Amino acid sequence: MRASRRTGGDERGTVLILMALAMTALLGMVALVVDLSQLRTDRRVNKTVADMSVRAGLGVVNLGPWSGVCRASDYLRANAPAFSSFDPGSEKWFRLSSPLSQLPTSPCLNTATSPFIDGCTTGPLGSPNTGSWARLTATAGGGRFSIEVQSGYTMPDSRFPEDVVAAVDTGDPLKGSCDNLVVILTERRTPLLAGVVGVGETTTTIRSVGRVSNLRSEEYSPALLLLEREGCNVLSVASNNSRVIAQPYLNFPGVIQIDSANRGGCSSNQAVLNGATTSGGPSIIACSAKTVSPTPGCNVALAGKPGRIGLYGLNFQPPGAHLTTPFTGSLATTTYGDTQAVRSGQSGRDPADRIYRQNLATLDGEAQAVLTGNGGRPPGCAEVVNSACTANGRTWLVLQQADCNSLGTFFDPSPFPLRTAAPNIWFNCDLNVKPYALLPSGLRLSAPDSYVVITGKLSVTSTFAIVDPRTVFIGGTASGPGIGLDIGNGGNFNVNNPTPTDDCVVPAVVKPTRVVVGNGSFKMGSGGIVHLCQTFVFLANGYGKTPATNGTAPCSSPCSTYLGKLEIGSGSSVDWTAPNKITGRRPTSEEVLLTSVPAPVSPYEDLGLWTEAGGAQSLSGGGNSHMTGVFFLGNANAFTLAGNSGANVSLSAQFITRRMSVTGGATVNLVLNPFDAVPVVINDLMLVR
């Protein structure tokens, strides 16, 4: 058999070699496509995260540059797994002074200074003062990511060529350009597959720039200002045909402001703005106002000012967050106005704190000194003789517990006609004002400009009228359920009201009253009545509970254990007007601040209630309820405002609380006079890069 021979032109195996080379090239191209696709995905994800963190920071940048930087940084770490923590030791904080100034510790952790009182300032002729700007730099993922967050910020930035050809935004010089905030994310990535064809490490940089828009920067006075920063079910009006309507006042629209970011997501029945369509229309409404020939009632925005429900969380709504219950567009054209929420900045309690906090801290210290500082005797009194003592320029009528137990006898008008006219009365006891045979109309303290102190708890089941006081201090109690002021069934407590059976009216000469309950709640049962006229009530919660700085976030502990709660039950009658010496305009800071020289006109102007207590609190009343002024329950979680079914309750009151629930089947109309309320500056937030 003859063996076969190969010729020199045999090409068998060449195809295999060519196929191998082609497959290598093809795999290289696939690797490049995969890595480029991953690169685009990374850029898109990073851009989304940066945009949302900028919006988060802009919502609070009005409090100062570090507020914006810290909030944007918090959002990055809480919402992007790649940035859940920065690399140890990589965080650096700078003021952008010349030369650059590095801070030794994080201002985001030091609430006694920055960011809460760290403002932005302007330089000469309105030029930016970069020395008040703030910058955070850090790395994450073992150096894979570099992070830069800065406020203020101006463009062009030489690192970004697009600034040369596109219109740039230098910020508002009147705001020191601190209305701009930037987040820059740089990612270094080792190729997934392209390394096999020699492609090295890639670096991508994305930038998001936002600003507080000066296209609409308007002072609003929200009827409801809800301070919860993260949670669900912040405003709930979802049962029994209950409704809450922020009505217009003249040409001022109705406004509701909700601060919750809701970054964790809520179930559909626990939406941040949790309303419903009732038989009378939508249950949460902010009415528009007519600018021409203003008329009362809830108007449709035709040629007027639209109502506003501002919701911070709409700036960066995560999937499945359920920020609002479904909105039906047709409702906007009904006679009940516009109920759709819009994006908003975050207000916080800072506007109220700036007006009142320092005064409240001073009042807190004064009440504590009076009620606890002299062994149950009036200030400066060394000894009580014949139920009297004189000290510090005051002569006091003093009652001990035995006298309080026989109150009708002690104030018997036959032998003691002048005791009820004493200008300064000191009750060193737990005081229970109940029906007395010798005082059939109850106890009426009639002295003008009087000063009344009750060192213990005050209970009222008859009529107790303090006709013309400037100061009423009640020590209260921390024992048992912790009730300081208790208005029971049949009780009628009157302060600064000449006729106990009449409702509050504006007197010819307004002389405000301050009432302090040192410890315990203000509680009213069914059938109780209060007339608190031109009166501010401060629930001190055991003293020392007023925050040391403005803008403190709502607390969860320990304020949930504070006893100074408002608990006004169903069937009670509430007639409560805040001090209102200044009408037709907002007071100036000099007219309110206690340290002003000359003395302020009205230190608690427009303020009806202030308490730092957390937990559940409530106010129930029918259509006869009358309230005007600012009612601050900044930590109440939640505050329930209820009315009898079918009642039409109108209140000229502003409620500042953490959460609110409206129940009971009533329609609660909040007709807020903006000159008797805390104004809030709410700016639009916009991305410019």
Long-range contacts (C-beta under 8 A, 24 or more apart in sequence): 27-193, 27-196, 28-194, 28-196, 28-197, 30-193, 31-191, 31-192, 31-193, 31-194, 31-196, 31-197, 31-199, 32-194, 32-197, 32-199, 34-192, 34-193, 34-194, 35-191, 35-192, 35-193, 35-194, 35-199, 35-202, 38-189, 38-192, 39-189, 39-202, 39-204, 42-187, 42-189, 42-204, 43-204, 43-206, 45-80, 46-185, 46-187, 46-204, 46-206, 47-206, 47-208, 49-76, 49-79, 49-80, 49-83, 49-185, 50-183, 50-184, 50-185, 50-206, 50-207, 50-208, 51-208, 51-210, 51-316, 51-687, 52-79, 52-315, 52-316, 53-79, 53-149, 53-183, 53-208, 53-316, 54-181, 54-182, 54-183, 54-208, 54-209, 54-210, 54-687, 55-210, 55-315, 55-316, 55-685, 55-687, 56-261, 56-315, 56-316, 57-149, 57-151, 57-181, 57-183, 57-210, 58-181, 58-210, 58-211, 58-212, 58-315, 58-345, 58-685, 59-261, 59-312, 59-315, 59-344, 59-345, 59-346, 59-685, 60-345, 60-346, 60-348, 61-151, 61-178, 61-179, 61-181, 61-212, 62-212, 62-345, 62-681, 62-683, 63-115, 63-116, 63-348, 63-350, 63-551, 64-114, 64-115, 64-116, 64-117, 64-118, 64-119, 64-120, 64-134, 64-178, 65-115, 65-118, 65-120, 65-132, 65-133, 65-134, 65-151, 65-152, 65-178, 66-107, 66-108, 66-114, 66-115, 66-118, 66-134, 66-151, 67-115, 67-116, 67-118, 68-115, 68-134, 68-151, 68-178, 68-181, 69-108, 69-115, 69-134, 69-135, 69-136, 69-149, 69-150, 69-151, 69-181, 70-107, 70-108, 70-115, 70-136, 72-149, 72-181, 72-183, 73-108, 73-136, 73-138, 73-147, 73-149, 74-108, 75-263, 75-316, 76-147, 76-149, 76-183, 78-263, 79-263, 79-318, 82-140, 82-141, 82-144, 82-145, 83-140, 83-141, 83-145, 83-147, 85-140, 86-138, 86-139, 86-140, 86-147, 87-138, 87-139, 87-140, 87-141, 87-142, 87-143, 90-137, 90-138, 90-139, 90-140, 91-136, 91-137, 91-138, 92-136, 92-137, 92-138, 93-134, 93-135, 93-136, 94-134, 94-135, 94-136, 94-137, 95-131, 95-132, 95-133, 95-134, 95-135, 96-130, 96-131, 96-133, 96-134, 96-135, 96-150, 97-130, 97-131, 98-130, 98-131, 101-131, 107-134, 111-549, 111-552, 112-548, 112-549, 116-350, 116-549, 116-550, 116-551, 116-552, 117-549, 117-550, 120-152, 120-175, 120-176, 120-178, 121-176, 122-173, 122-174, 122-175, 122-176, 123-176, 126-173, 126-174, 127-173, 128-152, 128-154, 128-171, 128-173, 128-176, 128-177, 128-178, 129-176, 132-176, 132-178, 133-177, 133-178, 143-188, 144-187, 144-188, 144-189, 145-185, 145-186, 145-187, 145-188, 146-185, 146-186, 147-183, 147-184, 147-185, 148-182, 148-183, 148-184, 149-181, 149-182, 149-183, 149-184, 150-181, 150-182, 150-184, 151-178, 151-180, 151-181, 151-182, 152-176, 152-177, 152-178, 152-179, 152-180, 152-181, 153-177, 153-180, 153-181, 153-182, 153-209, 154-180, 155-209, 155-689, 157-207, 159-205, 160-207, 169-209, 169-211, 169-688, 169-689, 171-211, 172-211, 172-212, 172-214, 175-212, 175-214, 179-211, 179-212, 179-214, 179-683, 180-209, 180-210, 180-211, 180-688, 181-209, 181-210, 181-211, 182-207, 182-208, 182-209, 182-210, 182-689, 183-207, 183-208, 207-689, 208-687, 208-689, 209-687, 209-688, 209-689, 210-685, 210-686, 210-687, 210-688, 211-685, 211-686, 211-688, 212-345, 212-683, 212-684, 212-685, 213-683, 213-684, 213-685, 213-686, 214-683, 215-684, 215-686, 216-683, 216-684, 217-681, 217-683, 217-684, 218-681, 218-682, 219-679, 219-680, 219-681, 220-255, 220-257, 220-308, 220-310, 220-679, 220-680, 220-681, 220-682, 221-252, 221-255, 221-654, 221-672, 221-674, 221-677, 221-678, 221-679, 221-680, 222-246, 222-255, 222-256, 222-257, 222-310, 222-347, 222-654, 222-672, 222-680, 223-247, 223-254, 223-255, 223-256, 223-653, 223-654, 223-655, 223-670, 223-672, 224-256, 224-257, 224-258, 224-654, 224-655, 224-657, 224-660, 224-670, 225-257, 225-259, 225-347, 225-654, 225-655, 225-656, 225-657, 225-678, 225-680, 226-256, 226-257, 226-258, 226-259, 226-260, 226-657, 226-658, 226-659, 226-660, 227-259, 227-347, 227-348, 227-349, 227-554, 227-634, 227-656, 227-657, 227-658, 228-258, 228-259, 228-260, 228-554, 228-637, 228-658, 228-659, 229-259, 229-260, 229-261, 229-346, 229-553, 229-554, 230-260, 230-261, 230-262, 230-263, 230-264, 231-260, 231-262, 231-272, 231-659, 232-260, 232-262, 232-266, 232-267, 232-270, 232-271, 232-272, 232-274, 232-322, 233-266, 233-270, 233-271, 233-272, 233-274, 233-638, 233-659, 234-258, 234-260, 234-272, 234-273, 234-274, 234-659, 234-660, 235-272, 235-273, 235-274, 235-275, 235-284, 235-659, 235-660, 235-661, 236-274, 236-275, 236-638, 236-659, 236-660, 236-661, 236-662, 237-274, 237-275, 237-276, 237-283, 237-284, 237-661, 237-662, 237-663, 238-274, 238-275, 238-276, 238-283, 238-325, 239-276, 239-663, 240-645, 240-663, 240-664, 240-665, 241-278, 241-279, 241-280, 241-283, 241-645, 241-665, 242-278, 242-283, 242-642, 242-643, 242-662, 242-663, 242-664, 242-665, 242-666, 242-667, 242-668, 243-278, 243-280, 243-281, 243-282, 243-283, 243-284, 243-285, 243-662, 243-666, 243-667, 243-668, 244-283, 244-284, 244-285, 244-641, 244-662, 244-667, 244-668, 244-670, 245-285, 245-286, 245-287, 245-298, 245-336, 245-337, 245-667, 245-668, 245-669, 245-670, 246-285, 246-286, 246-287, 246-307, 246-670, 246-672, 247-287, 247-296, 247-297, 247-298, 247-650, 247-669, 247-670, 247-671, 247-672, 248-287, 248-288, 248-289, 248-290, 248-294, 248-296, 248-297, 248-298, 248-299, 248-305, 248-307, 248-671, 249-289, 249-671, 249-672, 249-673, 249-674, 250-289, 250-294, 251-289, 251-290, 251-291, 251-294, 251-304, 251-305, 252-289, 252-305, 252-672, 252-674, 253-286, 253-287, 253-288, 253-289, 253-301, 253-304, 253-305, 253-306, 253-307, 253-308, 254-285, 254-286, 254-287, 254-288, 254-289, 254-298, 254-307, 254-308, 254-337, 254-670, 254-672, 255-286, 255-307, 255-308, 255-309, 255-310, 256-284, 256-286, 256-308, 256-309, 256-310, 257-309, 257-310, 257-344, 257-347, 257-680, 257-682, 258-309, 258-310, 258-311, 258-312, 258-313, 258-341, 258-344, 259-312, 259-346, 259-347, 259-348, 260-311, 260-312, 260-313, 261-312, 261-313, 261-315, 261-316, 261-346, 262-313, 262-317, 262-318, 262-321, 262-323, 263-313, 263-316, 263-318, 265-318, 265-319, 265-320, 265-321, 265-322, 266-321, 266-322, 266-323, 267-322, 268-322, 268-325, 270-322, 271-322, 271-323, 271-324, 271-325, 272-311, 272-313, 272-322, 272-323, 272-324, 273-309, 273-311, 273-323, 273-324, 273-325, 273-341, 274-325, 275-324, 275-325, 275-339, 276-325, 277-328, 277-331, 280-336, 280-667, 281-331, 281-334, 281-335, 281-336, 282-328, 282-331, 282-336, 282-339, 283-662, 284-309, 284-339, 285-336, 285-337, 285-338, 285-339, 286-337, 286-338, 286-339, 287-336, 287-337, 287-338, 288-337, 288-338, 296-671, 297-335, 298-335, 298-336, 298-337, 299-337, 300-332, 300-333, 300-334, 300-335, 300-337, 300-338, 301-337, 301-338, 306-338, 307-337, 307-338, 308-342, 308-344, 308-682, 309-339, 309-340, 309-341, 309-342, 310-341, 310-342, 310-343, 310-344, 310-345, 310-682, 311-341, 311-342, 311-343, 311-344, 312-343, 312-344, 312-345, 312-346, 314-341, 314-342, 314-343, 314-344, 315-343, 315-344, 315-685, 343-684, 343-685, 344-682, 345-682, 345-683, 345-685, 347-680, 347-682, 348-551, 348-553, 349-550, 349-551, 349-552, 349-554, 349-632, 349-634, 349-656, 350-550, 350-551, 351-678, 351-679, 351-680, 351-681, 352-630, 352-632, 352-634, 352-656, 352-678, 353-547, 353-549, 353-550, 353-551, 353-552, 354-550, 355-589, 355-592, 355-678, 356-592, 356-604, 356-607, 356-610, 356-632, 357-546, 357-547, 357-550, 358-593, 358-594, 358-595, 359-592, 359-593, 359-594, 359-603, 359-604, 360-538, 360-546, 360-610, 361-546, 362-594, 363-514, 363-516, 363-538, 364-516, 364-538, 364-540, 364-543, 364-544, 364-545, 364-546, 365-543, 367-473, 367-516, 367-518, 367-538, 367-540, 367-543, 368-518, 368-540, 368-543, 368-544, 370-453, 370-473, 371-453, 371-455, 371-473, 371-475, 371-518, 372-475, 372-518, 376-428, 376-455, 377-426, 377-428, 378-424, 378-426, 378-453, 394-424, 394-451, 395-423, 395-424, 396-422, 396-424, 396-425, 396-426, 397-422, 397-424, 397-425, 397-426, 398-426, 398-428, 399-425, 399-426, 399-427, 399-428, 399-429, 400-428, 400-429, 401-428, 401-429, 401-430, 403-429, 404-429, 404-430, 404-431, 404-432, 405-429, 407-431, 407-432, 407-433, 407-436, 407-439, 407-443, 408-436, 408-437, 408-438, 408-439, 409-438, 411-438, 411-439, 411-443, 412-438, 413-438, 413-439, 420-444, 420-445, 420-446, 420-447, 421-445, 421-446, 421-447, 422-447, 422-450, 423-447, 423-448, 423-449, 423-450, 423-451, 424-450, 424-451, 424-452, 425-450, 425-451, 425-452, 425-453, 426-453, 426-455, 427-452, 427-453, 427-454, 427-455, 427-456, 428-455, 428-456, 429-454, 429-455, 429-456, 430-456, 430-457, 430-458, 430-459, 430-477, 431-456, 431-457, 431-458, 431-459, 432-459, 432-460, 432-461, 433-458, 433-459, 433-460, 433-461, 433-462, 433-463, 433-464, 433-491, 434-459, 434-461, 434-462, 435-461, 435-462, 435-490, 436-462, 442-492, 442-500, 444-500, 445-469, 449-511, 457-483, 457-484, 457-485, 457-486, 457-520, 458-484, 458-485, 458-486, 459-486, 459-488, 459-491, 460-486, 460-487, 460-488, 460-491, 460-492, 460-493, 460-528, 461-488, 461-489, 461-490, 461-491, 462-490, 462-491, 462-492, 463-491, 463-492, 463-494, 463-500, 464-491, 464-492, 464-493, 464-494, 465-492, 465-493, 465-494, 465-495, 465-497, 465-500, 466-494, 466-495, 466-496, 467-494, 467-496, 467-497, 467-498, 468-496, 468-498, 468-511, 469-495, 469-496, 469-513, 470-511, 470-512, 470-513, 470-514, 471-513, 471-514, 472-513, 472-514, 472-515, 472-516, 473-515, 473-516, 473-518, 474-515, 474-516, 474-517, 474-518, 475-518, 475-519, 476-517, 476-518, 476-519, 476-520, 476-563, 477-519, 477-520, 478-519, 478-520, 478-542, 478-563, 481-521, 482-519, 482-520, 482-521, 482-563, 483-520, 483-521, 483-523, 484-517, 484-518, 484-519, 484-520, 484-521, 484-522, 484-539, 484-563, 484-564, 485-517, 485-520, 485-521, 485-522, 485-523, 486-523, 486-524, 486-525, 487-523, 487-524, 487-525, 487-528, 487-529, 487-530, 487-572, 488-525, 488-527, 488-528, 489-525, 489-526, 489-527, 489-528, 490-527, 490-528, 491-524, 491-525, 491-527, 491-528, 491-529, 492-528, 492-529, 492-530, 492-531, 493-528, 493-529, 493-530, 493-531, 493-532, 494-530, 494-531, 494-533, 495-531, 495-532, 495-533, 495-535, 496-532, 496-533, 496-534, 496-535, 497-531, 497-533, 500-531, 502-531, 503-531, 503-575, 503-626, 504-531, 504-532, 504-533, 504-534, 504-575, 504-576, 504-577, 504-626, 505-533, 506-580, 507-534, 510-534, 510-579, 510-580, 510-581, 512-536, 512-579, 512-581, 512-602, 512-604, 512-605, 513-579, 514-538, 514-604, 516-540, 517-564, 518-542, 518-543, 519-543, 519-563, 519-564, 520-563, 520-564, 521-563, 521-564, 521-565, 521-566, 521-567, 521-613, 522-564, 522-565, 522-566, 522-567, 522-568, 523-567, 523-568, 523-569, 524-567, 524-568, 524-569, 524-572, 524-574, 525-569, 525-571, 525-572, 526-569, 526-570, 526-571, 526-572, 527-571, 527-572, 528-568, 528-569, 528-572, 528-573, 529-572, 529-573, 529-575, 530-572, 530-573, 530-574, 530-575, 530-576, 531-575, 531-576, 532-575, 532-576, 532-577, 532-608, 533-575, 533-577, 534-577, 534-578, 534-579, 534-580, 535-576, 535-577, 535-578, 535-579, 535-608, 536-578, 536-579, 536-604, 536-607, 536-608, 536-609, 536-610, 537-608, 537-609, 537-610, 538-609, 538-610, 538-611, 539-564, 539-565, 539-566, 539-609, 539-610, 539-611, 539-612, 539-613, 540-564, 541-611, 541-612, 541-613, 545-612, 546-612, 547-612, 554-614, 554-634, 554-635, 554-637, 554-658, 555-614, 555-635, 556-614, 556-637, 559-612, 559-613, 559-614, 559-615, 559-635, 560-614, 560-615, 560-635, 560-637, 561-614, 562-611, 562-612, 562-613, 562-614, 562-615, 562-635, 563-613, 564-611, 564-612, 564-613, 565-611, 565-613, 565-615, 565-616, 565-617, 565-636, 566-609, 566-611, 566-617, 566-618, 566-619, 566-633, 566-636, 566-639, 567-617, 567-618, 568-618, 568-619, 568-620, 568-621, 569-618, 569-620, 570-620, 570-621, 570-642, 570-644, 570-664, 571-620, 571-622, 572-620, 572-621, 573-621, 573-622, 573-624, 573-625, 574-619, 574-621, 574-625, 574-626, 574-627, 575-625, 575-626, 576-608, 576-626, 576-627, 576-628, 576-629, 577-608, 577-626, 577-627, 577-628, 577-629, 578-604, 578-605, 578-606, 578-607, 578-608, 578-628, 578-629, 578-630, 578-676, 579-604, 579-605, 579-606, 579-607, 579-629, 580-605, 580-606, 580-628, 580-629, 580-676, 581-605, 583-675, 583-676, 584-675, 585-675, 586-674, 586-675, 586-679, 606-630, 606-676, 606-677, 606-678, 607-632, 608-653, 609-633, 611-636, 614-658, 616-640, 617-657, 618-642, 620-664, 621-649, 622-647, 622-649, 622-666, 623-647, 623-648, 623-649, 623-666, 625-649, 625-651, 626-651, 627-651, 627-652, 627-653, 628-652, 628-653, 628-673, 628-676, 629-653, 629-654, 629-676, 629-677, 630-654, 630-656, 630-676, 630-677, 630-678, 631-655, 631-656, 632-656, 632-657, 633-657, 633-658, 634-658, 641-668, 642-666, 643-667, 643-668, 652-676, 654-678
